[in-house]
Amino acid sequence: MQKVYFKTFGCRTNQFDTQVMMSKLKDYELTDDELHSDYIVVNSCTVTNGADSSVRNYISSMKRKNPNAKVILAGCGSHSKGESLFEDKKVFGVIGHSEKENINTVLKNEKPFYQIGDLEHIDSTIVEEFVGKSRAFIKIQEGCDFACSYCIIPQVRGAARSHKEETILEQISKLASNGFGEFILTGTNVGSYGRDHNTSMAKLLKKMSNIRGVRRIRIGSLEPIQIDDEFMELLNEPWMAKQMHIALQHTSDKMLEVMNRRNTYKTDLELFNKIASQGYALGTDFIVGHPGEDDVEWKMAMERVKELPLTHVHAFSYSKRDNTVSATMKPEIRGNIAKERHRELTAIIKAKNYAFRRSHNSNLEVLLENGKEGVYQGFDQYFNRVTVKSNEDLSANWVFLNNVEVTDAGNQAQI
């Protein structure tokens, strides 16, 4: 039986899409050995020019290391760079988002193929197992209706559209019956879920929580304007992870306007303080070095970051993305300045996270991943990683920890 290796770049949505493709392999063997595989399916990311380069470099390296393998390009990069890579014969085949559920048939093509499909497709696959994972990612929607100036994702994922509620609930039910207890909701713009189906994220969460075996629900990322009163009423539910990731992208109102964002610092601060008062850890996305980010705006932005009750940050140094509005903006910020600003921002959040962990070192509920030589790692309800040492096999187990040792490098415990 021929062997297939999957290489996944980018976000949790791509991780889920890879699991969908894995679940559809009927006539092939899944392998974790890329050098001895017959097919290499590259689930690509195209969020920045740098992401495109990483994908291209990987494909080139595989052509050298495993020249007999047929390389298939999937993911967002298929829609932005797939045609050129195919024409240059860098890949054997290209499939778009709508074709991934047909992967078993697609791989049977004996001649090079380009099957880009459309951007209106919604998956119907029920994923019953997550290979190598103790937590399950659940994709609840596709696409985005926002038009942020730096982002190409709406062009390669399409307009926002929700998965069917019954499909989502059936998937969670089957995964829960297979032993999964923590579920992470993901998508291109998760908070837009339900707008096209006359429902809402909050209603979905309530129904999910009623499924036997569901222990903790985490939400990948929300936009500030998507958090309404109905959602806020769920914050004290025991199944809600005590951490939320809310994408701000910046704290300067001028930069938010330049980025064509829909949030303002005043309302963001009010929202974050309200959620933090319920005992939540709070993370955000932040773009550093976007065109127009002068010294005055940066200094103001950092003063505001210090005011916000943040505990985690996913900081990006701006990387130009062709075919976006931001790519034409001036003045550009030099790379060395962006790197220094990135260091400054992450240092501020690291200190905030350390202070938070010191005050939240007991009553921790941790789902451990697979370990080695008696050392296990997992995330607590606040999305802080904890290292646990034990003589017992604790793989994929829940543990309750008190008086965890908190260091600058991380949290540790002995069982």
MOMOTA-V305009 format. One record per pair of residues at least 12 apart in sequence whose C-alpha atoms are under 6 Angstrom apart, sorted by the first residue. I is the first residue (numbers start at 1). J is the second residue. Records with the same first field share a line. If there is no record, write none. Layout:
BEGIN
I: J / J
END
This chain:
BEGIN
1: 28
2: 28 / 38
3: 28 / 29 / 30 / 31 / 37 / 38
4: 30 / 31 / 37 / 39 / 40
5: 31 / 34 / 40
6: 40 / 41
7: 42
8: 43
9: 44 / 45
10: 45
13: 186 / 187
21: 100
25: 104
35: 66
38: 69
39: 69 / 70 / 71
40: 71
41: 71 / 72
42: 73 / 74
43: 74 / 75
44: 74 / 75 / 76 / 77
45: 76 / 77
46: 76 / 77
48: 319 / 321
49: 321
70: 92
71: 91 / 92
72: 92 / 93 / 94
73: 94
74: 95 / 96
76: 156
78: 96
79: 156
92: 112
93: 112 / 113 / 114
94: 114 / 115
95: 115 / 116
96: 116 / 117
98: 117 / 118 / 121
119: 158
126: 171
128: 174 / 175
134: 369 / 396
135: 182
136: 183
137: 183 / 184
138: 184 / 185 / 186
139: 185 / 186 / 187
140: 163 / 187
141: 161 / 162 / 163 / 187
142: 160 / 161 / 187 / 188
143: 157 / 158 / 159 / 160 / 188
144: 159 / 160 / 189
145: 159 / 160
148: 259 / 260 / 261
149: 259 / 260 / 325 / 326
150: 324 / 326
162: 193 / 194
176: 213
181: 213 / 214 / 215
182: 215 / 216 / 217
183: 217
184: 217 / 218 / 219
185: 219 / 220
186: 220
191: 222 / 226
202: 231
215: 239
216: 239 / 240 / 241
217: 240 / 241
218: 241
221: 245 / 246
222: 246
223: 246 / 247
241: 381
242: 280 / 381 / 382
243: 280 / 281 / 282 / 382
244: 282
245: 282 / 283 / 284
246: 284
247: 284 / 285
248: 285
249: 285 / 286 / 287
250: 286
251: 265 / 301
252: 301
281: 311 / 382
282: 310 / 311
283: 310 / 311 / 312 / 313
284: 313
285: 313 / 314 / 315
286: 315
287: 315 / 316 / 317 / 318
288: 316 / 317 / 318
289: 317 / 318 / 333 / 338
290: 318
291: 329 / 330 / 331 / 332 / 333
292: 331
311: 352 / 353
361: 403 / 404
362: 402 / 403
363: 401 / 402
364: 380 / 400 / 401
365: 380 / 399 / 400
366: 378 / 379 / 380 / 398 / 399
367: 397 / 398
368: 396 / 397
369: 395 / 396
370: 395
374: 389 / 390 / 391
375: 388 / 389
376: 388
386: 411 / 412
387: 412
388: 412 / 413 / 414
389: 414
390: 415
END
